[in-house]
Amino acid sequence: MATKEAVHVRERAGKYLTFFLAEEEYGLEILRVREIIGMMDITAVPRTPEHVKGVINLRGKVIPVIDLRLKFSMPSVEQTEQTCIIVVDVGRIEMGIMVDKVSEVLDIGAAEIEDTPSFGLDVDTEFILGMGKTNGKVTILLDITRVLSGSEAAGVVEQVQNETDQ
Amino acid sequence: MDAKTLRKKLQNLPDLIAAVRCDEPDSLIRAGTLIEETIALLPQDPPALVEAMTAALEALQALFQNRPADESPVVQALGAAVNGVINVLRHPGNTESLGACNMATSVLHRVTAAMPSAAASAASQEPHDACPWANLQVLEARLIALTSDDGAELVAIWRSLVQEARSDAYCQRVKDLIGQAAELLGADMTDFDAAVAKVQRTLKSAIENCEHPSADSPPSPKAAVAAPAPAEPSARPAAGGTQGPSLPADADLELLGEYVQECHDHFTAAETALLTLETNPGENEELNRVFRCFHTIKGTSGLLGLPHIQGLAHLAENMLDRARGGQIRLTGGYADLALRSCDMLKSMVVALNGAQPGQKLTVPDGYDALCGDLQNPEAAGYSEETVRSTMRLGDILVGQGKIARDDVEQAAAQHERPIGQELVVSGKAPITDVAGALRTQKQMAGLSVEQSVRINTTRLDSLVDMVGELVIAQSMVSQDPDVNSGRMARLARSVSHAGKIVRELQDLTMSLRLVPLKSTFQKMTRLVRDLAHKSGKTVQLVTEGEETEIDRNMVETLSDPLVHMIRNSVDHGIEPADIRTAAGKNPTGTVTLRAYHAAGNVVIELVDDGKGLDRQRILAKASQAGLVDSSRELSDGEVFDLIFHPGLSTADKITDVSGRGVGMDVVKRGVESIRGRIEVASQPGKGTTFTLRLPLTMAIVDAMLLRVGQQRFLIPTVSIEHSFQPRSEGLKTVGGQAGEMVLLRDKLLPLFRLHRLFNVPGAVTDPTAALAIVIEAHGRRCALLADELLGQQQVVIKPLGESLQNIAGVSGGAILGDGRVGIILDASGIWSLATTVKTQATAA
């Protein structure tokens, strides 16, 4: 599959927006990020998986929001002042991901990125680009398209992605 | 060949006519012969041409026989008629020239009538004694033909009157009367019609005095002296022109040469600037340049003693000044007028080349008309639009030769009714002519091409989105407690003002997506033709309201149902010609496709005058298929609705075109997919009518907002039949709690609880405390249990982000007044969802 190879050969160095889920720091390619918005009313959509929080009104556009904690099978927590939604651009479509806290924008060089270690079958590492190590911190660099395409609700994402790649 | 000869003859005519003089019978005869030959060659259509030339011939003959003192008005009218004819032939569609031609004709007719008959005057050898008042009659005729906007003609008539008043051909009393008339004409003309009528009366009494001169005031014997224009023959005006002022005797020829050269430069500059202005009216620099050119020409012409050039330049300058003041824009008619002035000035300046001091100068044809137009361009029908679009109804009728200018003026003077109506009521014009002229006027108005831009639909969609968001933001502001507190009246006013603008903006944006149904209807014409041919029937399609607009997304979806319905109508509805004749109907069947707006909907009607639906047969088929309970009496509407049921065909034989029933379910589904409704009405032997009611645009849906627990859902009102509060005695269950039903007017409906279907916590669980909403989808009805209805509102449908497209029972989202998203439910989706969930539930 062309997409898979493309991801692996892709230059991983670059700017990442980092955010926290529990105590873990994750990184998101800055080019995928459209905007960061504070928590707002989310309308639940019936009959969708649990991690699909619902839809929000983004200046007239209705976009779905995914709770990344639930997506990664982490326990749900109370929302805080710092909880926010990162609007990401996944191919042609936009989606919001709900995270605990946005941290900073990191410039990570190629030398600072390590391949994902294998954790065995228990942990799915499909959607991890690599591990960034800067200033003694470890950031899990996400391949957000994969994260979202993994969900049933976002089944279209991969399809759209393929179409865009072709 | 003939056209060529005609053209040649017409080319020679103006010269000959210009050379006509009463005292040179040869010139009269030459011109007369040529006119006669021309008439023979003229096309019969439009008849006004032949009439104009015939009038010209008659006027010429009258001129010859009467030999009035001053033939110039007659010659002028002759020239106008001939030029009109030439113009019409050159530009066949040009009603303006046709109008001019007609105008000249009517003047000529009057001139001829004004001169005593040939027989009466033939006896007299003294031409001036024969009819000393001929000039007055010509003047009267011109006065009658005068329109309020023709300033130049008014001045010309006044001048002639003053001249006549000095003429010794009349007795003192007549002279006084003429002088009076001239005075009246020169005085206050605010009430044009009354003033002209007064002048006319004075003039008439002058003429009567001439005809019955009092014994004490015999006409002066020195009548012959009265002949004006004593100039030598060499100063005769050139082809197509009339005499103007003469070049001052002390004119400096060198200076004149410089002037001509300078003018040329100005003309070139002005023309270029005018053309730039036409495409870009905002160019102030160009406008100033044109103005400067005309202004300089006006100034220098005045210095050199060239009043005709100065006058025209002055008038043109006035119009340009209005453009500079921002009152008009120099486009369309105004630009035409400016360019015409430029051309005429140029031709007059060119004529100065080689002129000798004291020599008479030529004023080109149309000079007076142009001056009149410039004095009041609006009254002459000029505007920023192209000239033709503002043709007045009367002008068109006169131009078409259907009616005389007089009658139009009279009708216009009534002011009580629209002019067309007035003309018909007073019997001046047949109604067909007026209707035709109205059509022409409409077509002309349509000539101004609407400019359009092609635009990317994504951009359009995002514009619609943004405006939708603006509307919501605005309503959030206007509902803000601070704004409504009453403490900030000014803010509240501003907010409500902004609200109006926003609403208009929303309407406008919505209309951007609309396209006329015309092309859809046109396709149907072809379809009917082919179908009729195939089935061997004669069927005509009548379309009405093609200009009705509809959302462009709907047009494509609409075409399929329409094709199905038309097929049905032609194949099953319309009977073969022999059966129709036997039934006393027109052998040709008619299918009418009609579209119009009604109550915020677009309604499309398909009417056929065929045999209608067979109620009995539909019922029989339906009960055969187990669709209806035969014990119950069904209304016509209910019976006819059955034809939309899949698989129900009442046709005896399935043709290759269609079978009634097969396809009708497709029709219904198609119409519902664009949130429309379909109704059938039919009368046996008379025909069937299908009525489609469609929303104006796909993007907006009328929906009912309902609450279930803490969640809000929207259900399109189209699918809602009604709602009621269930009573405990009406609730039935099947298999315990698994299958719930509710009794409504002796009918059992399945009851689905929305909170169960959608897993909503905190909802009312006791059905008698909740509300049952009866929805209908694809002919199936069911009741949904919700907590309460929050009200009806129009919402803009949006997809739930592309990744959440195919959720059963959910058709999209809409942004509600508070900025949150509401989920729109889809009736048929709920049905299938409910049934599958139930099956699972019972299975489990």
Contacts between the chains, C-beta under 8 A, distances in Angstrom:
chain1	res1	chain2	res2	distance
A	41	B	819	7.9
A	41	B	820	4.9
A	43	B	711	7.7
A	43	B	813	7.2
A	43	B	820	5.9
A	43	B	821	4.1
A	43	B	822	6.8
A	43	B	823	6.4
A	44	B	711	6.4
A	45	B	800	6.2
A	45	B	804	5.9
A	45	B	807	6.4
A	45	B	810	6.6
A	45	B	823	6.2
A	46	B	757	7.3
A	46	B	758	3.4
A	46	B	759	6.3
A	46	B	760	7.3
A	46	B	807	7.2
A	46	B	809	7.2
A	46	B	810	6.7
A	46	B	823	7.0
A	47	B	758	6.6
A	47	B	759	7.4
A	47	B	807	5.5
A	47	B	808	6.3
A	47	B	809	7.1
A	47	B	810	7.5
A	47	B	833	7.8
A	48	B	804	6.6
A	48	B	807	6.4
A	52	B	804	7.2
A	54	B	821	7.7
A	55	B	800	5.3
A	55	B	801	6.2
A	55	B	804	7.0
A	55	B	813	5.6
A	55	B	821	4.9
A	55	B	823	7.9
A	56	B	821	6.5
A	57	B	469	8.0
A	57	B	815	4.8
A	57	B	819	5.9
A	57	B	820	6.5
A	57	B	821	5.0
A	59	B	465	7.7
A	59	B	466	7.4
A	59	B	469	5.3
A	60	B	465	4.0
A	60	B	466	5.9
A	60	B	468	5.2
A	60	B	469	3.4
A	60	B	472	7.8
A	60	B	798	7.9
A	60	B	815	6.7
A	61	B	465	6.1
A	61	B	798	7.0
A	62	B	798	4.5
A	62	B	799	6.8
A	62	B	800	5.5
A	62	B	801	5.9
A	62	B	812	7.8
A	62	B	813	4.3
A	62	B	815	7.2
A	62	B	821	5.5
A	63	B	801	4.5
A	64	B	800	6.5
A	64	B	801	4.1
A	64	B	803	5.6
A	64	B	804	5.1
A	92	B	802	7.3
A	93	B	801	6.5
A	93	B	802	4.4
A	93	B	803	6.2
A	94	B	801	7.2
A	95	B	801	6.5
A	95	B	803	6.6
A	148	B	803	7.5
A	153	B	803	5.9
A	153	B	804	6.0
A	154	B	803	4.2
A	155	B	803	7.3
A	156	B	802	5.6
A	156	B	803	5.1
A	156	B	805	6.7
A	157	B	803	5.9
A	160	B	802	7.1
